[in-house]
Structure formats: C-alpha cells, structure tokens
Amino acid sequence: MADKIAVLGLGVMGHGMAHNLRQAGFDVVVWNRTMQKSLTFAQRGGTAAHTPAEAVRGAHVVISMLADDTASRIAWLGENGAIAAMDKNAIAIESSTISPEWIAELHTSAQQKDIRLIDAPVTGSRLQAESGQLTFLAGGDEATIREAQPVFEAMGKRVLSLGVVGSGTQLKLINNFLCGVQVASFAEALTWIERNGLDRSAALEFLKTAAPGSGILTGMSERMTERTYEVNFVLDLMRKDLSYAQTAAAAFGVTLSSAKNAEELFMQAQADGLGEKDMSAVIEVLRARGEAPCNVY
C-alpha cells in the first residue's frame, strides 16, 4: 500500500486519527475548513492542503472525519472536492457519522470515478481517537477493507466488517441512538437524585454496578457531577445523530419515540448555548428547571 494518506477534517476526532497515522509512519496530508488547524498540524510533521482536491492528489487512501452530511458533501463533491481529484482505484474511507441517504449517493459518485468506498464510522470519543483505540464499523468490499487494514490499525483497535457499503452507517446510528437516549435518561435520573437529597456519591456508586450500569452511565456520572464539560463528544453532534437515526429507522417502519424525546432535550441545550460543549452538559437544561433541591433524606 502506498504511504500517502489524506485526512479531511481535523476536529475532535480527526486530529487524533491524523496524528496516529503520522506516528505510524504514513505520509499524512491534511485538510480542514479552518486552515489554521491544518497549519498547526503540519508544524509537527505532515503537510497542510488548502482544498480537499489538493490533499488527495496521489493519495492511495483518503479518510474523512467531518460533522455531518453537509460538511461531508462539500469535502467529497463540492468545488475542489476530493472525489474528482482522486486517483482511480484509490480507497475513500468515510468515517463521519452521516445519513444512509448520503452514503448511498457518495457511493454512486465514487463508483462513477472508479474509486473504492468504505463507510467506516467509529465508536469511541476524543480519548480513544488520541490513543488509537477506535473501533471501525466498516461497510464495503472485503478485499478493499483488508487492503486498508494497515491504515485502520494505525488508528484503532478493531475493524468490524459488516457487509455492503452503508452497513457501517446503519450500525453507527443505532449505536448513537442508544447512547443519546441513555445520556438524556441519566441526566434526568441524576437531576432527580440531586433534587431529592439522596447521598449523590452513594447513589451513583450503586447505579454504576447495578442493572442500569453501563459505560455511558459511568462516564456521564463523572462529567455531570464535576460540571467541567471538556469535549469528548460534542453535544451538537449527538443532537444531529439522534435526528439522523430517527429518519434512518423510519425507512424500515420503526419509530424511535425515545430518540425524539432525547433530541428535544438536546435541542433545548443547544438553545441554551451548550451545543459546543460535551454532550454531558445536557443535564444543565434540567438543573435550570424547577425549584432548588430540597433535602428530604
């Protein structure tokens, strides 16, 4: 496999992914909508490109990690977009969390240019991206996924091959639907604990090891109680993912009523100016409602 890799998007996740590719010895070219991020990355090694087209020329593998359908479309198919500038038979890896409709359209455009597409969204957040511990949910041709394995291994711990292009996107939206609903539910539970005067530490220690316990509950309990909200997963993006999940499920006749309720809470958090904070900040919407806690126990 050629050593040149292009990375489109240096946000919370993309920066860590690009850094680990560089650490693995790949020649990494990066593009980001805000050029300063690319220049900062290039100062520590690698190359900064001014456009997606410039970034991908001569690259055998191109990885995109962007916010949503709109950002992904601009990077791949917009003016100076990546697809038109990529070499034939190159591999495009879309790791953004996007809609099934858009990944299908992107797949068609890639095929028309003889480019091989893998949709490979990731599970994990900032810490996993930085430490190379992501899991990739890959949809695409098995041989192509195997060919890209060294690239995946530089960024993650596991590649789960799921079938045709679009399979990764479907499972990622299912994953994030469950995560978003749990975050919203736990925010309500923690607010309830704080309002009724229970010993918060004791209650949380119990819940983390009881039947409701999960990785989400453990992670959220620390972030929500400390109220720092350093970004691991951006609140804005979880709201977006819940919206995409509802549309994707509806195509199969499934109504995600719990996702709708959770999305409304995240939308209120956005309206309150919390959108660029960690998704755990959603609890502040609930803390701001109603009366002050009453210590009844």
DAVENRA-V233192 format. One record per residue. N is the residue number from 1. RES is the residue in one small letter. D_LAST is the distance of its C-alpha to the last C-alpha in Angstrom with 2 decimals. Layout:
# DAVENRA-V233192
[[N;RES;D_LAST] [N;RES;D_LAST]]
This chain:
# DAVENRA-V233192
[[1;m;64.13] [2;a;64.91] [3;d;62.82] [4;k;62.15] [5;i;58.74] [6;a;57.61] [7;v;53.96] [8;l;53.12] [9;g;49.83] [10;l;48.17] [11;g;44.62] [12;v;41.47] [13;m;42.89] [14;g;46.61] [15;h;46.87] [16;g;45.51] [17;m;47.74] [18;a;50.81] [19;h;50.12] [20;n;49.99] [21;l;53.19] [22;r;54.89] [23;q;53.69] [24;a;55.19] [25;g;58.56] [26;f;58.89] [27;d;60.65] [28;v;57.82] [29;v;58.57] [30;v;55.66] [31;w;55.35] [32;n;52.50] [33;r;52.50] [34;t;51.65] [35;m;54.60] [36;q;53.06] [37;k;50.74] [38;s;53.85] [39;l;55.72] [40;t;52.92] [41;f;52.84] [42;a;56.63] [43;q;56.69] [44;r;55.15] [45;g;57.56] [46;g;58.35] [47;t;59.85] [48;a;58.57] [49;a;60.08] [50;h;60.32] [51;t;60.10] [52;p;59.00] [53;a;62.69] [54;e;63.54] [55;a;60.73] [56;v;61.77] [57;r;65.54] [58;g;66.62] [59;a;63.17] [60;h;63.08] [61;v;59.32] [62;v;57.31] [63;i;53.49] [64;s;51.49] [65;m;47.82] [66;l;47.12] [67;a;44.46] [68;d;45.63] [69;d;48.67] [70;t;50.17] [71;a;50.10] [72;s;51.39] [73;r;54.19] [74;i;55.34] [75;a;55.48] [76;w;57.35] [77;l;59.50] [78;g;59.50] [79;e;62.22] [80;n;62.92] [81;g;60.64] [82;a;60.49] [83;i;61.98] [84;a;65.33] [85;a;65.76] [86;m;64.76] [87;d;67.40] [88;k;68.30] [89;n;66.53] [90;a;63.79] [91;i;60.21] [92;a;57.57] [93;i;53.96] [94;e;51.42] [95;s;48.00] [96;s;46.26] [97;t;43.79] [98;i;46.01] [99;s;46.88] [100;p;49.09] [101;e;51.54] [102;w;52.11] [103;i;52.48] [104;a;55.08] [105;e;56.97] [106;l;56.86] [107;h;58.15] [108;t;61.10] [109;s;61.94] [110;a;61.79] [111;q;64.08] [112;q;66.58] [113;k;66.86] [114;d;67.01] [115;i;63.69] [116;r;61.40] [117;l;57.78] [118;i;54.68] [119;d;51.37] [120;a;48.92] [121;p;45.50] [122;v;43.14] [123;t;39.71] [124;g;37.90] [125;s;37.00] [126;r;38.26] [127;l;37.70] [128;q;39.56] [129;a;42.33] [130;e;42.83] [131;s;42.91] [132;g;45.12] [133;q;42.62] [134;l;42.72] [135;t;43.42] [136;f;46.10] [137;l;46.16] [138;a;49.91] [139;g;52.04] [140;g;55.78] [141;d;58.94] [142;e;58.37] [143;a;61.29] [144;t;60.04] [145;i;56.56] [146;r;58.26] [147;e;60.41] [148;a;57.42] [149;q;55.62] [150;p;56.37] [151;v;54.79] [152;f;51.65] [153;e;51.48] [154;a;51.57] [155;m;48.40] [156;g;46.40] [157;k;45.78] [158;r;46.57] [159;v;48.59] [160;l;47.83] [161;s;50.99] [162;l;50.15] [163;g;53.46] [164;v;55.06] [165;v;54.27] [166;g;51.17] [167;s;49.37] [168;g;47.38] [169;t;46.29] [170;q;45.13] [171;l;42.98] [172;k;41.55] [173;l;40.42] [174;i;38.84] [175;n;37.03] [176;n;35.81] [177;f;34.83] [178;l;32.46] [179;c;31.16] [180;g;30.67] [181;v;28.79] [182;q;26.45] [183;v;25.86] [184;a;25.08] [185;s;22.79] [186;f;20.87] [187;a;20.60] [188;e;18.99] [189;a;16.57] [190;l;15.62] [191;t;15.26] [192;w;12.92] [193;i;10.75] [194;e;11.08] [195;r;10.45] [196;n;7.19] [197;g;5.60] [198;l;6.08] [199;d;8.48] [200;r;11.41] [201;s;14.12] [202;a;13.03] [203;a;12.51] [204;l;15.90] [205;e;17.67] [206;f;16.91] [207;l;18.11] [208;k;21.16] [209;t;22.40] [210;a;21.42] [211;a;23.66] [212;p;22.83] [213;g;23.73] [214;s;26.72] [215;g;28.53] [216;i;27.36] [217;l;23.64] [218;t;24.20] [219;g;26.28] [220;m;24.16] [221;s;20.92] [222;e;22.78] [223;r;24.57] [224;m;21.76] [225;t;19.44] [226;e;22.48] [227;r;23.76] [228;t;27.37] [229;y;28.84] [230;e;32.09] [231;v;34.05] [232;n;34.20] [233;f;34.60] [234;v;35.31] [235;l;33.15] [236;d;36.37] [237;l;37.81] [238;m;34.92] [239;r;35.25] [240;k;38.96] [241;d;38.54] [242;l;36.38] [243;s;39.17] [244;y;41.89] [245;a;40.08] [246;q;39.94] [247;t;43.64] [248;a;44.60] [249;a;42.79] [250;a;44.28] [251;a;47.72] [252;f;47.02] [253;g;45.61] [254;v;41.95] [255;t;39.42] [256;l;36.40] [257;s;34.02] [258;s;31.00] [259;a;33.02] [260;k;33.79] [261;n;30.16] [262;a;29.39] [263;e;32.53] [264;e;31.52] [265;l;28.37] [266;f;30.62] [267;m;33.16] [268;q;30.71] [269;a;29.90] [270;q;33.65] [271;a;34.04] [272;d;31.46] [273;g;33.67] [274;l;31.76] [275;g;34.51] [276;e;35.97] [277;k;32.74] [278;d;31.29] [279;m;30.00] [280;s;26.45] [281;a;26.54] [282;v;26.13] [283;i;22.35] [284;e;23.17] [285;v;24.38] [286;l;20.97] [287;r;19.22] [288;a;21.84] [289;r;21.17] [290;g;19.08] [291;e;16.84] [292;a;14.95] [293;p;11.36] [294;c;8.85] [295;n;5.64] [296;v;3.81] [297;y;0.00]]
